[in-house]
Each structure stands twice: as C-alpha cells, then as structure tokens.
Amino acid sequence: MALYVYAQTQNPTTLTLATGSLSLANHVEAIGQGDMRRGQTECDKLLRKHSTHQGALALKAYILAKLGNAEEATTLGQQVLHTPGALKSSHVLQGLWLTFRVLRLPELEIAVYNTALVHTPNSEQLYCKIFMAAARSKLYKDQHAAAVALNKLFKQDKYLWWVVTSLLMQAKSAQDSSVRQLQLTLAERMAEKALSEGRLTNTEELRIYLEVLELQDNHAAMIAALSTSGPLAEKIANDPDLITQWIGLLIKTGDCKQACTVAVAALEARDNWADYKLYVEATVAQASEGEGPVQAACANFDKWAAQRGRERGAKLAGVELTIRLHDAGYAKPVDEGADAVGERIWSYVDQFMTKAICYSDVMQHFVTHVKSATASGQTSGAIDFHAKQLEQRLHNARAAATATKCSEDAAQSWVSLERIRYLIQALSDDVDPQRWVADIGAMLSFGLDSDEAEQKLAACSDMTLIACQRLILAAFLAYPEPEQRGLLFASLFKVVCVLEAGIKMNDDRFLLKLYAIRLYLYLSCYDRARALYDTLNIKNIQFDTLGYLINGHGMSLGCFSTDLELCYDGVSFYDRSDARIPQELESAYGNGTYSNITDFTTFRDNLTHSVQRECTHRCALRGEAFDHGTSKDILEQWKEADAISIEHTDETIAALHDNRDIGVMGLQTPVDMAKWNLEIMTRQIPLPGSAWIKIFSMVPQIMHYIVCSEIELLEAKIGDLLVVIEEAGQSVSSHDLLLARGVHQVATLYLRAQSGDEGFDSELSALTEMIIGALPPDMSASNSLDLCDVALSTIRTASVATELFTLALSVKHALSAQRSPSANAVTLELSQIRKTALKLVGGLRTWTEKPARESIDALWVNAEDPLLASATTFLLSRRKSAVTLATKGCVGSWLKSVNNMAAHWKKCT
C-alpha cells in the first residue's frame, strides 16, 4: 500500500508504509484524496490508542503543515525528529521531510536527513537530499559538505562538479573578500585538475570553470581553457555562446588579431550578430596599423552577404563597421560633401526596408550618426541629409502602397520609411504638432480602410499604430498646459477611437491593445482597459514584467474587487515561481546543466526582490480591506496582518530589482529619449516606486497597530509615514498622497480618542472634511459636470474617499472593541458621512447614465479640433462604429466604477 501526499509543489510523492498491526489505510485514503481534515481525524483516533506511534505523528505534522498550522506542525515535527530511532522508518522519514519542506524550514529538513544518516551511514540518497535541500535554500556550506562527502564516498565526476559549483556559489554569496577568494581558489584548483585529468568533458562543466576564472579576472586562463584541444574543442566550436565569450576575451586582453581569426572562423560556419559586432570591434582596434584588417573585414562581409540567407547580418555589420570607423576618426568622405555613414545606412534601408525588422536594425544607427554629428556641431547637417534621403523614397513607397494592387513588400516599405520619418522628426527636436499629424489621413485610410487592411495585412496594423503614436505625441505637444486638459482629453479620446477601429479590424494586434489600455486608464476608464488586458493572455513572467500596466489602477478607480482578483493572479504566479525554481535548480544539478544554476539563482533573487512583486502584494493588501464582514471579522483581519514581514527600510528598498518592461509599447524612438517616450508621456500617474511601496507598506502596519492598540509603535509609524509623504514629491500621484494623508489623519484621530485629548473633536472634523471634500460635487441643483474633471480626477478622488472611509470604519470598530468613550461620536460622524456620500455618489451615477454620453458627443467627438481634423473626418465618415464603441467604453467604465463605489458605501453600515 502506498500513501500519496503532496508537497508544496503539488507533485505526488509516494511514501512506502511499513507493515504492521497498526493500519494507516484510512489515513492513506484521506490524504490521497486531499481531505486533510479527515486525515487529521484519523491520526487523532490512532494516537488516542497509541500515543507514540511515530508514523501517525509524522503524518499529523505533515497534515498540520498543509492546513497552515505552522507552529503546531513545527513543534510536532521536531518532537518526532528528536525521538530516538524514529527515523529508521522510511515513511516516517519521508513524512517528516515533507513537513519541513511545506513549512519552508530547510535547516530542519536537512536535520532530518542528517539524523537518518545515523541509521543508514554512507547513504548516497540521503547525501543527495541534503545537497539538494541546501542548494534550494542557498545554504551553501551544507551544500558543499554534502558534495564533498558524495565525491569522497562515490568518486563520480558529477559529484566533483557539485563540489566545484558549491564552492562557486559560496564565493558569490560571501561578504568577506578573503573568504570569497579562498573559495574561488579551491574551485579553480579542482576544475583545473579535472581539465588536466580529462574529467572536464562537456561545455556545461567548462562554463562553471570559466565563471570561477572570470570572478578572479583570470582572462588568460579562460582563453587557455577555450583554446583547449581534443574532444572538448569540437564541443566548444559548436557552442556559439562560448565562441562569442572567447572572442570578447581576446579583445579584452588586447589580442585583436586572434579575435578576428576566431570570429571569422565562427562566422564562416554560422550567422551570429554578437560575433559580427565583436569582429567589427576587433577590426576597428587594428585600424591604426593599416588598412589590411578593414579591407579583410569588408571583403568577408561582401562574401557572406552573397550567400543565400546571410545578406542581412553581413550588410548590417558593414554599416556597424562604417560607423565605428567614423567615430574612431578613420572614415574618409566618399565624395566632397557626401556622408559615408549616412550613405551606408540608407544603402541598408534600400535593401531591407521590405522586412519588418529593418527599422529595429537601423534605429540605433540613425541615432548614433546624429549624436556623433551633434558632438562635432553638425546636427542640422546630419538631419538635413537624412530628411533629403527620406523624402523621395517615402513618396515612392507611399505611391506604391496606395496603388490599385499593393504587394506586401510595398506596404512594408512604406511602414519602414514612416518609422524612420518619425525618428528623424524626434531627432530634429520637432515640436510643431501640425507636422506630426501631416499625412495622418492617408495613413489611417491605408491602415483601416484599404483592401490590404481587410486582408489583415500586418503592415496595415503597424501603420495604424504609427498613426496613433503620431496623434498622441501631437496632442501632448499641442496641449501641454493644465488649462488645456479638455482639449488633450478630446484628442486622446479620438486616438482611442482609432485604436478601437484597429483592434476590431485585427484583434490579435498586441501593441494596439497596449496603447488602448494606457489611454483608457489615462481617461479614468478601468473597466474597458481591464477587458482589453484580459485578452492579452498575460501569463507566467509577464505578471512581473507587464503587470504594472493594470495592477493597482482598479484600486484608484473604485474597482476594488476586480483589481484584487488580478492581484491574486499575480501573487499566485510569484508563489508558483517560489516553488518551481527550486525544482529547476535540482534538475540543473541532476542533469549536469550547470550553466542554468547561476541563471536560475539570479532569476530567483530578482523575482524575490522584484519591485512589481512588492507592488502586487501591496495592492492585494489594499483590496482585502474592502472584504465585507462583521466588525469582528474586520478586526481579526487587521490583527492577522504581519506587520513585520512587510516592513521596508532604505536598504531593503535599494535591494529591489525592477523587472518592469517599460519598452514593451513598440516605441519608435529609443527608450532613453525621454522627451519622446510615449510610455512615460501617457502615464496619468507615476509608475510606483520606492516612496509608493513605503507608503502602502505602512498603511496595513498602521491599521494593525490601531486594532492591536500598540500606541507607541503606532506613533512611531505615523511619524515615518509623514516623512515619506513630505519627501515623495511627484514620485507618488496626488490621489495616493491624499490617501496617505488621510491614513495619517485616521491614525491621529485614533490616538486622540484613546488619550482623551481635547483635540479629538477637531481631528474628527478634519477627517470628515477630508472625506467629504474628496467626494463628487453636489449635483442636486444642476445636472452638469465637467467632463475633463471626470476623466482627470472626479472618480479617482471619490475612490480615495471610499477607501479612506473604509479604513476609518475599521478604526471605529477598533474603538468600540476597546471600549473607548469616543467610539459613539465616531460612529455618528461616519453615519453622516455615509449618508452624504450615498447622495453625492448617486448624483455622479445619474450623470454617467446619460449626460456623460451627451458630453462626450459634444465636447470630444463633434467639437472643432484643427489638430485632429483629418482623423475626426475619417472616424465620423468611415469608422463611426469605433466612436460608438469608445464612447461605450468610457461611459461604461465610469459607470462601473461609480456603481462599485455606491455598492460599497451601501454595505459600509
């Protein structure tokens, strides 16, 4: 009979039970079915008859761990661990290590194996388990000791490299430089001996040796290892990454001639852009010695470009070489007044502009060329040159693409040249919005209203995207002032209409959806943005890299529960990763893929200390505050908040790693050109950073201290909060700062209530004024509301008022539970606030149900806008359905937010 239990990873593990008169069949069945409660009952029945049955005790410890009763499970597990002879039983052993694995107590898991070794000394399996448990948990000393024992006892090459790898990991984690050097020296000696004895047989082992050497800057030894002969040399030659590393090392040590030799040999066999770049670098480094290396490189590029399928890499390398030679001062003009670098770039464009990748290939070269000209005081000359080169090409491409029958190559050529036009305008610092919207009508007509668009040609969607990017940029250039917000929002709404038309035409265009999400959120429209986000099929690591696009926005726009669901998806990903990565590490050691060990370790560290992970968890904590229940439930929730685990200091904040991909939005300019970066431009609120994380780490701590009546800790924490608020500046949105100040006010009110201070009444009045002031304006006398205010702040501030009231209600419950004399006064005041809020939020709901749509038609759709006249004409004549869809998206989203807040106010009794 076998007992199937599930570790934290949910992978089934079989426990073989010892035979005997005390049957565990019922326990087996219950745990196998995942019924931990019944399993616990069966264990208790057995233990009432046989209180020292170690198998039942081990099973119960495991069950308690799975049920979340960590303290009792740990105590019981340690009891079994320290019982003499208990670990002679294999199923007790397995039940116990699983218990400590679930509890994430690796030291105790290792103690289980070490204790079991007393009964089965020299067990290869137990030493391997110690090694893996230590490797998963970064207990590198234990890992090293187990590896040494395995190598000594069983003398397998695999265990030798386990020793080397464990020394390497110890060195990388060592704080003391002398300890670090000692570990590296020992690892180097072992690896060097293995190489000389023929025990370094594959590239994975070689990579570990190279990393040991690289950490000591021993480049000569690295080159020697990569230059080895014999069977290993053939494996190195077939590993592009090692060849690239070898070329880079030769350049770093000044042997550029040999670097060229190795690069040429590698490139004869295969295309590799990294090798091309290093070949160019090595060639330029030798340019001072004569023209031979340059001529040889040019000849090689021409030869490789003539080979089928290799044109692009070789030609692009030629462009790279020309630019590098020019920057190093070796380039000579082709003719008087000619630009050799520019000519080479445009020669490449002419040959490859029919490829979608063309613009990505040359974008940085255009930027480098113009910056180089700027450094020599010739910016306008470079810009004028590129503008002149572009003009006729763009005219011809547009004519070919808009002909009766347009080929895919012609369409892509136009798109490539439009992207270059966008970049040249940005590089020329063109701030005239009218020039940015030139030819928009033709671009939209091709992107949305052509036969090619009906055929879902990728170039048409790309053209629609470029048109939208131009419209967005023009809008921000034309309307930069706060008093022009109305015009800005009207322009952005029309861009949303274009994006909706593009999405309807081709639903699988990721970038169109990204821009639509960003602009809907800019207009305070969460529901439609969330619907589009859901279609992106975000999964796995994208929760960390792209989660910032939507996480937390629902909290700011009244959609607390829907945002919480999304946060839970992110939290689940992080939890799964925490379980999966240790498995990957085990697989890497087991399979001998040692190069993955460093990658997985770095990935785990970055994910553990991820900025987005912190933001996701903080948003989840915010959302949980809106879970309704009795006052007892609410207080219990805040009592259970782990105030210590979410504590942040300047040091822990500095250690965070930002994995967020802010370049995902298909920008037509480099990310570092901030003035033209649409990802930055379309943020209505700042990207959460250190100040935001600190604030929303302090909020649950403050609520915990209030509910637990920890006065001194509370006073210290609200002092810290005030410091962060004052230092935050523009790194935190005005609405989040308003909420933070409100939390400070709530905490101050609590302190006054508990101390019986005379200032209690004034603090209560101040809190009331803050909440009421954040609610929508009174619309009982008028049915009008400024559309710009709604898109900018009305819903956001109402959401702040709702969240702040929810926290104040928790404080009221705490005061009542603590029998404070001030509890009744707070109760009465909150009742009046709620009554006012229901009226004001109800008025906002009435407006969003009908007048909002009328306002959009009057102020955003039909209002005169010279800047977007061609886009407006196109939309109203050819894509009216997209305008209707965008209007519904805005009105429906606002209504959803208002309804969510109204429902919450009703429940807050």
BAVEXZA-36974 format. One record per residue (C-alpha): y, x, z. Coordinates in steps of 0.5 Angstrom, whole numbers, plus 500, padded with zeros to 3 digits. Each point is the difference from the previous one (the first is absolute). Last residue first. Layout:
N
YXZ...
***
This chain:
909
600454515500505495496496495506496497503507499494503497500494495507501498499507499494499495504495497506504499496506497496495495507497498503507498493502496500493497507501498500507497493499497502493497506503497496506497495495497506496497503506497493502497500493497506501497498506496502500493507497500502500507497507501503503494507497501499503507498507498505500495506498505497505505507504501504494498498496505502492500496496505495496497494503503502503507506496502499493498492500499499504506505495504496494497494503502502501507503493501493497500495502505504506502506496503495496504497506503506503502502494503493500504501507502507498503497493504494504502504506503505495504494497503497507501506503503501494505492501502501507501506499505496495504494505501505506501503496506493498502498507500506503505496499506495504498493498502496506496497495496506496498504507499494502495500494496508500499499507498495498495505494497505506499495504496499493496508499500501507497495499494503493498507503501498506495497496495506496500504506499495502494500493497508500500501507498500502493497495495502494505507503500501501493498493499506498505498493503502493498498494503506499505501497507493500502500507497500504506499508499493503500498503506502507502506498504496495504495506502506505502504494504494498504499508502507501502500493504493503503504506502506497502496496505496505503506505501500498507493504502494496502496506499495497496504496496505506499494504497497494496507499497500508498494499497502494496506504498496506498496496496506497496503507499493502496501493496507502498497507498495497496505495497505506498494504497498506503502507497507498500502502507494501504503504505503495504494496500495505502505502506499492502493500499499506505505497505495493499494505502503503506502493503493497498496506503504499507499492500493500498499493501494499496503495495506504500497507499495497494506497497504507500494503497499495495507501498500508500495501495504496495506504502497507499497498493507498498503506502495504497500497493499493497503500493507497500501493499503497493496505497501500492504506500495504503494498495505500495502508500506501496504503506494503503498505494495503504495494498500503493503495495497494496497498506493496500500497507495504503505506502501497507492502502500499507496506503505502505496504506502499507501507504507499501499493503495503505505506502506495501496496504496493499497496505495495496494502504503500507503493500493497498502493499495496505505497504504498494494496498499497507507498501499496493493497502503498507506496497495496495499502493504502494499506496507503498500506504494502496504501494505505504493504502498500493506502497500506505493502497502500493506504502496505503495500495505501495503506503493503500497504506493498499500500493503507499495503505494496497503502493500508502493499503498497494503505496498506504492498500500498493500507498494501504495496495494502504497493499499500508506503501504495495496494502502501508507501498500493496497497506505502504505497494497493500501498508507502500501497493497494502505499506506502495498495495499495505507501503503499493496493499503498507507502497499495495498495504506501505504499494497493499501499507508502501503497493507500503503504495500507504493499503498499492503506498496504505495502495502499493501506496499505506492498499500505494498506502496498506497494498499503493495505504495494500502494496506496496498495496507500496499492500501500508507503499502495495499494505503504505507501496499493499500498507505506502506497497506504503504502494498507501493498501500496493502507497495504503494495498503500493500507499493501503498494495503503494497507502493497501499497493494496500503493499503501493504495497501496507501507503506502495503493501500501508503507499506497495501494505500505506505504496504494499500499508503508501506498496501494504499504506505505498505495498500497507500507503506502497504499507495506503503504494495504495500494495500504493496506501495496504499494495500506494494503504496494501501498492498507498494499504498493497501503493495506502495495503501495494499506495493502504498493499501500493497507499493498504499495494498493503499497493506495501504506502498503493502493497507501503504496505499504507500507499503500493505495501502503507501507497504497494505496506500506504503504494506503505499498507501507503506501496503494503499502507504507499498505505497505495498506504498504494493501503500492501502499493495505497494497505501493497500503493494504501497493502502496494497506496493499503501493499502500493494505498495495504502494495499505494494502502497493502502498493505495498500495495506497498504506502503500507496506502502504494507498501500502507497507499505501494506499505497504505498506496508500497503500507495504504502507497507498501499498507496506502505505497506496503497501507498507499507501498503496506496504505503507497502503507495505500496496506502494497496502493494502505500493503500497493494504498497499506501492500497500493494504502499495506500494495495504495493498502502494503503497494494502495495497504501493497498504493504498494505505502495506499502504494508498500500501507497507500505502495506497504498505506499506495507498497503499507498507503502504493507496500503502494508502499498506496493500498493500504504502507497506504496499506499506505504498505495497506502493499499501492493503501498494505503495495496503494494501504500493502501497493494504497496498506502493498497501493494503503498494504502495495496503494494501503496494497498504494501507500507502496504500507495505503502505494507498501500501507496507500505503495506498504496503506499506496507501498503499507495505502502505495508499500501506505499502507505495503496494497495502505502495505501495495493501498497499507504494501498497493492501502502497506502494497495499495494501505503494504500496494493501499497500493493503499496506498505504497505498505496504505499506496508500499501499507495506503504504495507498501498501508498507498507502497503496506497505505506499505496498506503492500498500492493502501500495506502495495495502495494499505502494503501497493493503499497497506503493499497500493493501502495502494502508501499500507493497499499506495502505505496498505493502496503507500506503500506499505507499498502494504497504506505506498506496499499497507499507503507502497503494502499501507506495503496499506499493499498501493494504502497495504502495494497504495493500505500493500501499493495505498495496504502494496499504494493502501495505502503504506494503503499505495500506505507502498503493500497499507503506503507498497499493503498502507505506500506495498497494505501506506507502497502493500498498507503506502507499497500493502499502507506505500504495497499495505501493498493500497499494496499504493496505504495495503499497493499507497495502505496493499500501493497507501495498505498494495500505495494504503497493502499498492497507499494499505499504506496495504501502507506505499504495495499494504502503506506503497502493497499497506505505504505499494500492500501501508506504499502496494501493504504497494496493501496500494498507500498500508496494498497503494498507504497496506496496495498506496498503507496494502496500493498507500497499507500507503499497507497493500500498508506504502503499493501492502505502504504504495499494495503495506506505501502500493501492500503501507505505496501496494502494504502495495498494504495498494498507499499500508495494499497503494498506504497496505496495496497506496498504507497494503496499493498507500497499508500507503508499501498496507497506503505501505505494500507504499501497493497493502506500505505502495498495495501495506507502502502501492498493499503497506507503498499499492499492501501499492494496499497506496501504506497495504494499495499508500500500508495495500495503495501507505498496506495496497496506497502504507496494504502502507502492502493498498500492501507499500501505495496496495504494501506504499498503494498493497507498502503506497496499493502492500508502501499506494497495495501505494493497498496507501504500507496493502494502496499507504502497506495494500494506498502504506493500503499503506492501500501507496501502493506505499506497495502503494507499499502499493508501498503495495507502498505496503505506500501499508492500501496494498493499504493498496495501505493502497493497502
***
